[in-house]
Amino acid sequence: MRLDRNIYRQRFVRLPPFRSTIIVQVSELVCRLSAIKSEAGFLEVRRSLPVMKSGGGIGSSCDANNSKTDLVGSTYVTNSNNTCRYGFPTKVSAVPQSDAHPGSSHRSYHTRQWTKAPVRSRPNFDNHRQWIYNPTPQAFLPSLGKFSVVSYNILGVDNAIQHSRELYWHIPSFIMDWSYRKKRILLELGLWSADVICLQEVDRFDELQSDLVQQGYEGVYKGRTGGSNDGCAIFWRNKKFSLLQEESIEFQDLDLRHNIAQLCVLQIKQEQGTVGDKRPKGTTKEKLVVICNIHVLFNPNRGDIKLGQVRHLLEKAHALSLEWGGIPVILAGDFNSVPHSPLYRFLKDGMLDVRNYDRRAISGQVERSLRVKQTRVGRWSSTSQFQIQNGGIIHEETSVISQDFSQITEGSCTFEWTSEELVKATGAASTAIIKHNLNLQSAYSSVQGSEETRDSNNEPLVTTYHGNFMGTVDYIWFTEDLIPLRVLEVLPIPVLQKTRGLPSKKWGSDHLALACEFGFSI
């Protein structure tokens, strides 16, 4: 009986008043937390349910005029279409306003809107290359059709391996792998869909040919001499052209190193029946063009050899043009010279007096030892350590730079050239003036581009970018019988700087492809 009495006393012992109050408050708090947790779980379950197109219950259509209030004072409302997002009402908290701070409250509420995720915006211009149209093209003959030309230095496999530590040390190995780069290059060529493709630094011609043949191209290849594995290749769309004549130049035969050049006479075929053409449908209208492809010697010190290679190609192109009745000429390739250099001026103006220039400054790629001591000139890019000089952008630590020729060459003095150097450059020891008979224009300078991508004379700021150089060395030249209708714009400098150099995940070479669509002038 004593034990039972103790149990009885423990069960019915009276607690002090303040302890009872604490227990009641804790119990109420636990109940509130349980209610909040239950509601949160209900909302998560409701969110995961599928949308019901019709019928009642969760997921059904909502009446815009009938809002519902839940246990914590939040109101469910519908959208303007009288239906709910994902089949559920959008939850908006009814928050009391504060007089001191309208739109705020002394109480805090946690709200969440079940709305559709924002759609990712399309990439802007910087991420893509766009066609830039000539706003005021001269009159051309639509009945003769249009054709496009691509010039692309694709970075030879052996060259990439040989210069990996010097130029591409910062590029991931998988990007430098040929199998990866080839896919990117072929993808580019497919996107530009050119009728004529001029490639430089080609040392896997068979692989490229097998893929391009499936896309309707035919091609010819010429390898460099002297044990080098790379060369140049010209492809054309066989439904658009037929090959009439093929020529090549081995510059070693002219004592001008081991570079080569290609020349092809192509006949443009077009189905007739166009407006203004009275000939029977199915016949073809002949129009011929000379396509030239070259990769000029790189060595910045040998301006005499650079001039000699270009001079011989122009002479051969002019002869072929006359042989076929004065047909137009297109000259494409990697010229290893920056815009407005003496070599560039020779191409554009048709004449150059080499005595006004140092042999090492002909291409604009001047060795560090040739720098002038005065303050460096040029305008700086607003984003980094790259400098723009006469269309060439160079890294501060590079061993090859683009110099201001007015400070080191033009008009300042007369430079001595040896008889051997004059023979290589001009073809004769008795003259220092070099000429050509083609009236050439640069395709890109003829079509106005963006200030972000062009220099003061409308040439591209950058066509190649690697560890030692950032600037323009690639061009497409044409004679007066052709009209550039549009060109493929290059990339702005800030975009290229984000890649830290080419090749990249998107671009398969350390050069950018150049492309131009031409029409025939009247």
C-alpha positions in Angstrom: 0.0 0.0 0.0 2.9 2.3 0.6 4.2 1.8 -2.9 0.8 2.5 -4.5 0.5 5.7 -2.4 3.8 6.9 -3.7 2.8 6.3 -7.4 -0.4 8.1 -6.8 1.4 11.0 -5.3 3.8 11.2 -8.3 0.9 11.1 -10.9 -1.1 13.9 -9.3 1.5 16.1 -7.9 0.6 19.8 -8.5 3.1 21.8 -10.4 3.9 25.4 -9.6 2.0 28.0 -11.8 5.1 29.3 -13.7 6.1 25.8 -14.8 2.6 25.1 -16.1 2.8 28.3 -18.2 6.1 27.2 -19.8 4.8 23.8 -20.7 1.8 25.4 -22.4 3.9 27.8 -24.4 6.3 25.0 -25.5 3.3 22.9 -26.6 1.8 25.7 -28.6 5.2 26.3 -30.3 5.6 22.6 -31.2 2.1 22.6 -32.7 2.8 25.7 -34.8 6.1 24.2 -36.1 4.3 20.9 -36.9 1.6 22.8 -38.9 4.3 24.8 -40.8 6.2 21.6 -41.6 3.0 19.9 -42.8 2.1 22.8 -45.0 5.6 22.8 -46.6 5.4 19.1 -47.3 2.0 19.6 -48.9 3.3 22.3 -51.1 6.3 20.2 -52.2 3.9 17.3 -53.0 1.6 19.6 -54.9 4.5 21.0 -56.9 5.5 17.5 -58.0 2.1 16.5 -59.2 1.4 16.6 -63.0 -0.7 19.3 -64.6 -4.3 18.4 -65.1 -5.8 20.0 -68.2 -9.4 19.6 -67.0 -11.5 18.6 -64.0 -11.4 19.8 -60.4 -8.8 19.5 -57.7 -5.2 20.3 -57.8 -4.0 21.3 -61.3 -7.3 22.3 -62.6 -8.1 25.7 -64.0 -8.5 28.5 -61.5 -11.1 31.3 -61.3 -9.3 34.6 -61.5 -12.1 36.2 -59.5 -11.9 33.6 -56.7 -8.8 33.7 -54.6 -8.1 31.3 -51.7 -6.4 32.0 -48.5 -4.3 29.3 -46.7 -3.7 28.8 -43.0 -0.8 31.4 -42.8 -2.5 34.2 -44.6 -1.1 33.7 -48.1 -3.3 34.2 -51.1 -3.4 32.0 -54.2 -4.2 33.9 -57.4 -4.3 33.1 -61.1 -2.5 34.7 -64.0 -4.0 36.9 -66.7 -4.9 33.8 -68.8 -7.3 32.6 -66.1 -5.1 29.5 -65.5 -2.4 28.7 -63.1 1.3 28.2 -63.8 2.1 24.5 -64.1 -1.6 23.8 -63.1 -1.1 25.5 -59.7 -2.0 29.0 -58.4 0.9 31.4 -58.0 1.4 32.0 -54.3 1.6 35.6 -53.2 1.9 36.6 -49.6 -0.5 39.1 -48.1 2.1 41.2 -46.3 0.9 44.1 -44.1 2.3 47.4 -45.1 4.4 49.6 -42.9 3.8 53.4 -42.7 7.4 54.2 -42.4 8.5 52.0 -45.2 5.8 51.3 -47.8 6.1 47.8 -49.2 7.8 46.5 -46.1 6.4 45.0 -42.9 7.4 44.5 -39.3 6.7 40.8 -39.8 8.8 38.7 -42.2 7.2 36.2 -44.6 8.9 33.5 -46.6 7.3 33.3 -50.1 8.0 31.4 -53.2 6.6 31.7 -56.7 6.2 28.7 -58.8 7.0 30.3 -62.1 8.6 29.2 -65.3 12.4 29.3 -65.4 13.7 32.2 -67.6 14.7 31.3 -71.1 18.4 31.7 -71.8 19.0 34.5 -74.2 20.6 33.8 -77.5 24.4 34.4 -77.8 25.3 37.9 -78.8 27.3 39.0 -81.8 30.6 38.4 -80.0 30.1 34.6 -79.9 29.5 34.2 -83.7 30.9 35.3 -87.0 28.4 37.1 -89.2 28.3 37.9 -92.9 28.7 41.6 -93.5 27.1 42.8 -96.7 28.4 45.5 -99.1 25.8 48.3 -98.7 26.7 49.9 -102.1 28.0 47.3 -104.5 28.7 48.2 -108.0 26.5 46.9 -110.8 27.0 43.2 -111.4 25.4 40.5 -113.6 23.1 38.3 -111.6 22.7 36.0 -114.7 26.3 35.0 -114.3 25.7 33.9 -110.8 27.7 34.5 -107.6 30.4 32.4 -106.0 32.2 32.4 -102.6 35.8 31.9 -101.7 37.3 30.8 -98.4 41.0 31.2 -97.5 42.1 29.3 -94.4 45.4 28.4 -92.8 44.4 25.3 -90.9 47.6 24.9 -88.9 49.5 21.8 -90.0 49.7 18.9 -87.6 53.5 18.7 -87.7 53.8 22.5 -87.2 51.5 22.3 -84.2 53.6 19.6 -82.6 56.9 21.3 -83.5 55.9 24.7 -82.0 53.8 23.4 -79.2 56.1 24.7 -76.4 56.7 28.0 -78.1 53.3 29.0 -79.4 50.7 26.7 -77.9 51.9 25.8 -74.4 48.7 27.2 -72.9 46.3 25.3 -75.2 44.9 22.1 -73.7 46.2 19.0 -75.4 42.8 17.7 -76.5 42.2 20.9 -78.4 45.6 20.6 -80.2 44.8 17.0 -81.1 44.3 16.7 -84.9 41.2 14.6 -84.7 39.5 17.3 -82.6 40.7 20.2 -84.7 39.7 18.4 -88.0 36.1 18.1 -86.8 36.0 21.8 -86.0 37.6 22.8 -89.3 35.2 20.7 -91.3 32.3 22.1 -89.4 33.5 25.6 -90.2 33.9 24.8 -93.9 30.4 23.3 -93.9 28.9 26.4 -92.2 30.5 28.8 -94.7 29.6 26.5 -97.6 32.1 28.1 -100.0 32.3 27.3 -103.7 36.1 27.6 -103.6 38.3 26.7 -100.6 42.0 27.7 -100.5 43.8 26.0 -97.6 47.3 26.5 -96.3 49.5 24.3 -94.0 47.8 21.1 -95.3 49.6 17.9 -94.3 46.6 15.6 -94.1 45.2 16.1 -97.5 43.9 12.6 -98.0 41.8 12.9 -94.8 40.4 16.3 -95.8 39.7 15.2 -99.3 37.7 12.1 -98.3 35.4 14.3 -96.2 35.1 17.1 -98.7 34.4 14.8 -101.6 31.3 13.6 -99.8 30.2 17.2 -99.7 30.6 17.6 -103.4 34.1 19.0 -103.7 37.1 18.2 -105.9 40.6 19.3 -105.1 44.3 19.5 -105.9 47.2 19.6 -103.6 50.8 20.8 -103.8 53.3 20.0 -101.1 56.2 22.2 -100.0 59.7 21.1 -101.1 62.7 20.5 -98.9 61.3 17.8 -96.7 58.4 19.7 -95.2 55.1 17.8 -94.9 52.6 20.6 -95.4 51.5 22.4 -98.5 48.5 24.1 -100.1 45.2 22.8 -101.4 42.4 24.2 -103.6 39.0 22.7 -103.5 36.0 23.6 -105.6 32.4 22.6 -105.7 32.0 20.3 -108.7 28.4 21.3 -109.4 29.5 24.9 -109.7 32.9 24.6 -111.4 35.0 22.6 -113.7 38.9 22.7 -113.8 40.4 23.9 -117.0 44.0 24.3 -116.1 46.2 23.7 -113.1 49.6 25.3 -112.4 52.0 25.4 -109.4 55.2 27.2 -108.5 58.0 25.6 -106.6 60.0 28.6 -105.3 63.1 26.6 -104.7 63.6 26.5 -108.5 63.9 30.3 -108.3 66.2 30.2 -105.3 63.3 31.5 -103.1 63.2 28.8 -100.4 60.8 25.9 -100.2 57.4 27.6 -100.3 54.9 26.9 -103.1 51.9 28.5 -104.8 49.0 27.1 -106.7 47.0 28.5 -109.7 43.8 27.0 -111.1 41.6 28.2 -114.0 38.0 27.4 -113.1 35.0 27.6 -115.3 31.8 28.6 -113.6 28.8 26.6 -114.7 25.3 27.7 -114.3 21.9 26.4 -115.4 20.3 28.9 -117.7 16.7 30.0 -117.9 17.2 33.1 -115.7 15.5 36.4 -116.4 17.0 38.1 -119.4 18.7 35.0 -120.7 17.1 33.7 -123.9 19.2 30.6 -124.4 17.6 27.1 -123.9 17.4 25.8 -120.4 20.1 23.2 -119.7 22.9 25.0 -121.5 25.7 26.6 -119.6 27.1 30.1 -119.7 30.9 30.1 -119.4 32.7 32.4 -117.1 36.3 31.8 -116.1 38.4 32.9 -113.1 42.0 32.3 -112.0 42.2 31.1 -108.4 45.6 31.6 -106.7 46.7 30.2 -103.4 50.0 30.9 -101.5 51.7 30.6 -98.2 54.5 33.2 -98.1 57.7 32.6 -96.2 57.5 33.5 -92.6 61.1 34.7 -91.8 60.7 38.4 -91.0 64.3 39.1 -92.0 63.9 38.0 -95.6 61.7 40.7 -97.1 63.5 40.2 -100.4 62.4 36.6 -100.6 58.8 37.5 -99.5 58.6 40.1 -102.3 60.1 37.6 -104.8 57.6 34.9 -104.0 54.6 37.3 -104.4 56.1 38.9 -107.5 56.4 35.5 -109.3 52.9 34.5 -108.4 51.4 37.8 -109.7 53.4 37.4 -112.9 52.1 33.9 -113.4 48.5 34.9 -112.6 48.6 37.8 -115.0 49.9 35.5 -117.8 47.2 33.0 -117.1 44.6 35.7 -117.2 45.7 36.9 -120.5 46.0 33.4 -121.9 42.3 32.8 -121.2 41.1 36.2 -122.5 41.8 38.6 -119.7 39.7 36.7 -117.1 39.5 37.9 -113.4 42.0 36.8 -110.8 41.5 36.0 -107.1 44.6 35.8 -104.8 44.2 34.1 -101.4 46.5 32.9 -98.7 48.7 33.6 -95.8 51.0 36.4 -96.8 52.9 36.7 -93.5 52.7 40.5 -93.7 50.6 42.9 -91.8 48.3 45.5 -93.3 49.9 48.6 -94.8 53.4 47.1 -94.7 55.5 47.6 -97.8 54.5 44.1 -99.1 50.9 45.0 -98.6 51.4 48.3 -100.5 53.1 46.5 -103.3 50.0 44.3 -103.7 47.6 47.2 -103.5 49.5 49.9 -105.5 51.3 47.7 -108.0 54.7 49.3 -107.5 57.3 49.5 -104.7 60.8 51.1 -104.5 62.6 48.7 -102.2 65.4 51.3 -101.5 63.0 53.1 -99.2 62.7 50.2 -96.9 64.8 48.0 -94.7 64.8 44.4 -96.0 63.8 43.3 -92.5 60.7 45.6 -92.4 59.1 44.6 -95.7 56.5 42.4 -94.1 55.9 44.6 -91.0 57.1 41.8 -88.8 60.1 43.5 -87.3 62.6 41.8 -85.0 63.1 43.2 -81.5 66.6 44.3 -82.5 65.2 46.7 -85.1 62.9 48.6 -82.7 63.3 52.4 -82.6 64.2 53.9 -79.2 61.5 56.6 -79.2 58.2 56.2 -77.4 56.1 53.3 -78.7 53.2 54.4 -80.9 49.9 53.0 -81.6 46.6 52.8 -79.7 46.0 50.4 -76.9 43.2 47.9 -76.6 40.9 48.9 -73.7 41.0 45.4 -72.3 44.5 44.1 -72.1 48.2 44.2 -72.8 47.9 44.0 -76.6 49.0 46.9 -78.8 47.6 47.9 -82.2 50.0 49.2 -84.7 49.1 49.7 -88.4 46.6 46.9 -88.2 48.8 44.5 -86.3 48.2 43.7 -82.7 51.2 42.3 -80.8 52.0 41.1 -77.3 54.4 43.1 -75.3 56.8 40.1 -74.8 56.8 38.8 -78.4 59.9 38.5 -80.4 58.1 39.5 -83.6 56.2 42.8 -83.7 54.3 45.1 -86.0 56.2 48.3 -86.2 55.3 51.9 -87.4 57.1 52.0 -90.7 57.2 55.8 -90.8 59.6 55.7 -87.9 62.1 53.1 -89.3 61.8 53.1 -93.0 59.6 55.3 -95.2 61.1 58.6 -96.3 63.8 58.6 -93.6 66.8 57.3 -95.6 67.9 55.1 -98.4 68.7 51.5 -97.5 71.4 49.5 -99.2 70.4 46.2 -100.9 72.9 43.8 -102.3 72.7 42.7 -105.9 71.6 39.2 -104.8 68.8 40.7 -102.7 67.6 42.9 -105.5 67.5 39.9 -107.9 65.4 38.0 -105.5 63.0 40.9 -104.8 62.7 42.6 -108.2 64.1 40.1 -110.6 67.1 42.2 -111.7 70.2 43.6 -110.0 69.9 46.8 -112.0 66.6 48.0 -110.6 65.2 48.6 -107.2 61.6 49.1 -108.3 59.2 46.2 -108.3 55.9 46.2 -110.3 53.0 44.0 -111.2 50.2 44.4 -113.8 47.2 43.3 -111.8 44.8 45.9 -110.4 44.2 44.3 -107.0 41.9 45.2 -104.2 41.5 43.7 -100.8 38.1 42.0 -100.3 37.7 42.9 -96.6 38.9 46.6 -97.0 36.2 46.9 -99.8 33.3 46.0 -97.4 32.9 48.3 -94.4 33.1 46.4 -91.1 32.7 47.1 -87.4 35.0 49.3 -85.4 35.5 46.4 -83.1 37.0 44.2 -85.8 38.6 46.6 -88.3 41.5 49.0 -88.3 41.6 52.6 -89.6 41.7 51.4 -93.2 39.0 48.8 -92.8 41.3 45.7 -92.8 40.7 43.1 -90.1 42.5 43.7 -86.8 43.1 40.0 -86.2 43.3 36.9 -88.5 45.8 34.9 -86.4 46.4 34.6 -82.7 48.9 32.4 -80.9 51.4 32.7 -78.1 53.8 35.1 -79.9 51.6 37.1 -82.2 48.1 38.6 -82.6 47.4 40.4 -85.9 46.5 40.2 -89.6 48.5 38.2 -92.1 45.7 36.6 -94.3 44.0 38.2 -97.2 41.7 37.7 -100.2 42.6 39.9 -103.2 40.6 40.4 -106.4 40.8 42.2 -109.7 38.4 44.9 -111.0 36.3 42.5 -112.9 34.8 41.2 -109.7 32.6 42.8 -107.0 32.7 41.7 -103.3 29.1 41.3 -102.2 29.7 40.2 -98.6 32.5 39.1 -96.3 32.6 36.9 -93.2 33.4 39.2 -90.3 36.3 38.3 -88.0 36.0 38.2 -84.2 36.5 41.2 -81.9 39.7 41.4 -79.9 38.1 41.0 -76.5 36.4 37.8 -77.6 39.7 36.4 -78.8 41.4 37.4 -75.6 39.0 35.3 -73.6 40.3 32.2 -75.4 43.9 33.2 -74.5 44.9 32.1 -78.0 43.9 29.8 -80.9 43.1 27.0 -81.5 40.2 26.9 -79.0 37.2 24.7 -78.3 35.3 26.4 -81.1 38.0 27.3 -83.7 40.2 24.6 -85.0 43.2 26.6 -86.1 45.4 29.5 -84.9 44.1 31.4 -87.9 40.6 32.6 -88.7 39.0 31.6 -92.0 38.4 34.5 -94.4 35.4 34.3 -96.8 34.0 36.5 -99.5 31.2 36.2 -101.9 31.8 37.7 -105.4 29.7 38.8 -108.3 30.8 39.6 -111.9 30.9 43.3 -112.8 29.0 44.5 -115.9 
